[in-house]
Amino acid sequence: MADDDNNNPSSNPSTPSFSSSSPPQANVDARIRKEDGLKYWQGIDASVNGMLGGLPHVTRVDLRGSRNFLAKLGVGSKEGQRVAASALEGGAGIGRVTEGLLLDGIAREVDVIEPIAKFTAALQGKSGVRSIFNMGLQDWNPAEGMQYDLIWIQWCVGHLTDEQLVAFLRRCQAALNPDGGLIVVKENNSTTGEDNFDDVDSSVTREDGSFRRIFEEAGLRLVQSERQKGFQTAKLQLLPVRMYALKPAQ
């Protein structure tokens, strides 16, 4: 398993944000309230600026880092790489990643999960966007017989409790193509040594160890892990963002 820790970029729960000095709390996922999270996002503009918490310039570096990570895993449109016939994005928002990454040489067709309908309105009828599920990740179930070559989940699982996240990842695994299918989780990491609750959007920022424990509980093995490069500057002090590539443990 590759684990690149040469850089220390960043972000906070559902979007990039500045690192916090708030004290760690035990069992913080018990404080997550779905209704509070939905209320927060209903009040956010359906724009890249809204999706990225006022840091729209982060998107180029973010997408480039994601593309490079997938290339190392053999996914992409260049020679020697494979294009996913079918992909799923969890927490798609307005389709920033759907259009900027997945449908740009990574996958031929994409299904998206996103509870806020005003966000996915921009994706209706877009070429390559197949099905839109306006629901939370905790409510989604794969269609019978559906298989995905790639499942991409970014900046959204902080709204799920540990139990909900394990269950969601198990459902993702059930819908994964057994012939090389891949799940990628890209999320912020806490720097306090503990998981931290954010009462602004009712989400949790997990530490790296918590993610690894959850992946194991979900029956997944970590095949590659890497920190997103290029986020930290002299002006920005953002939380680390890590990409986890996962496959079924057996």
N, C-alpha and C positions, 0 to 999 in steps of 0.2 A: 504494500500500500504506500503510495506516495503521499507525503505530507510536507508541503512547502510553507515554511514559516519565515521566509527571508524578508517579508515586508509586513507592515502593520497598518493597513488602511482601515476603512470604517463605515459606521451607520448605526441607527437605533431601530426599535421594533419593526414597524411596517414600512417605514421609509428611512432614508439616511437621516441621521441627526447627530447632534453633538453629544459627546460622552457625558455621563451624569455622575455626580458624586453622591447620589442618594444611597443610603445604607442598604445592604442586602437584607432580604426577608425570607424566612422559612416558608415553604409551601405556598409560594406566591401565586401559583397557577390557580389555586382555589378562589382567588379574588377576581378572576376573569369573568366578565359578564358580557355575553353575546350582544345583548340589547345596547349596552353602553358603547361597544365597539362599532356597531352599525350606526348608531346615532352620530358618532364622531365622523365617520366616513361619509355619511349623507351630507354633512356640512362642508365637505372638501370639494373644491372645483374639479371638474372633469378635464384636467389638463396635466401636462408633464410636470409643471410647477407644483400642482396640487399633489400628484402622486409621489413626488420626491421632496415634499416638505420644504418647498422654497429653494431647492438646490437643483434646478433643471440641468445645469451644466454637468452634473454627475453622470447623466445618462450615457454619454459617449464612452467614457472610461468604463462604466459598468458593463455596457454591452460588449465592448472590446474584450474585457476580462473574461466574460462568460463565453464568448466565441473561442478565445484561446484555450480555455479550460476544456471545452468540448472537443477541440481539435486534438488535444493530447489524448483524448479518449477515443479518437478515431471517428468522430462525428462531425460532418460538414460536407461541403460541396467540392472540396479540392481533391485532386487525384490521390487515391489511396484511402479516402474517407468515405463514410456512408451517410446518405441522407435518410432521415427517418420518414417512413411512409406516413406515419400517424403520430402526432404528439398531443400531449395534454398540458395546459398551463393552469396551475392552481393559484388563485389570487391575481387574476390577470389585470384588474383595474381597467384602464382605457385601452389596453393592448400595446403598451409601450414595448414590452418584451415580445409579445406575440408577433408584432409587425417588424420591430427593429432587430430581432434575433431569429426567432423560430421560423418565420416565413421568409426570411432572408437567407436562404440556402441551407437551413438546418432541417426543415421538415416540409413535406408537401401539403399536409392538412393538419389543422390544429383545432382541438376542442378547448374551450376555456371555462373555468369555474370562477365566478365573481358574484358576490351577493348584491352589489349595488348596481341596479339596472341602468341608472343614468351614465355610469361609466361604460358599460358594454354596448350602449346605444351606438357608439362610434364604430363598433365592430360588425354591426348587423349588415349582412350582405357583402362583406369584404371577401375578396377572392382568397381561398385557402382556409377561411374560418368556417368550420363545419357546424359544430353544435355549441351553443352558449347555455351554460347552466347558471341561472341567477339564483344562487344559494351559497351558503357557507360551506367550507371544506368539511365540516363535521356532519353535514346533511347529504353530501354527495355520495352516490353509489354508481359504480360503472355499469353501463348497459350490458346486458347479457351478450356474451360472445365478443365484446369489444376488446381489442388489444392495442396497446400503445408501445411504440419503439422507444419513445422518450417521454418522460414526465418531468416537467420543470416547475418547481415550487419556490417562489422568491418573495421575501419580505411580507409574509402573511401568517406564518404558523405561530407567531406570538399571540394570536387571538385564540388559539386552541389550548386547552389544558393538556397536560402530559398524556392523560388517558385518551383524550380525543385525538391527539396527534398520533399516538401509537395505532389507534383504530383506523385513522385515515390512511396512514402509510401501509397498513395491511391491505386495505381495499385497493390502493394503488398497485401494490405488489400482485394482487389477484388479476389486475387488468394489464399487467406488463407482458410484453412479448417474451416468451421463454427463450427465444433465440436472440440473445444479445440485448434485450430491453434494459433500459437504464433510467434510474430516478436521480434527479439532481435537486438538492435542497440548497438554496443560497440565502443565508440569514446573517443578521448581526450577532455578535458574541459579546456577552457581558465581560467587563474587565475587573469586576469586584471579587471574583472567585465564587460568586453565587448568582442565582437567577434573580432578576430585578423586575418589579412590577411598575408599570407606567399607568397612573390613573387618568392621564389625559385621554388616551384612546383604549384603555382597558386591555393592555397587552403585556406580555412578559418578554424580556430580553434574556435569553438563556446563555449560560456559559458553554464552552465547547464540550466539556465533559457530560453535561446534561443531554446534549444532542446525541452524543455517541451512545449513551445509555439507552435513550429512546429508540435509536435505530436498532440496537441489539434486541430490545424488547419487541420490536415490530418484525423481527425475523430477517433483518437486512444486514448485509456486510458492507463495510466501507472499502471501496476499491481505490479511491483517490480523494484527497482533501487538499485545498489550497486557499490561501487568503487572497482576496481581491487586491490587486496592486493599483497604485496610482491615485488613491483617494486623499491621502494626507498631504496637506500643504502647510505652509507657515500660517495661513489664515484659518484653516479648518482643523479641528481636533475631533475627528469622528470615531465612532466605535468600530472595531474590527468587523469586517464582513468575510465570512468563510463559505466556500462552496464545497459541498459533500456529494460525491458520486457514489451511488448505492446500487447494489444488486441483491437478489434473494440469497440468503445465507446457504440454502441448499438447492 
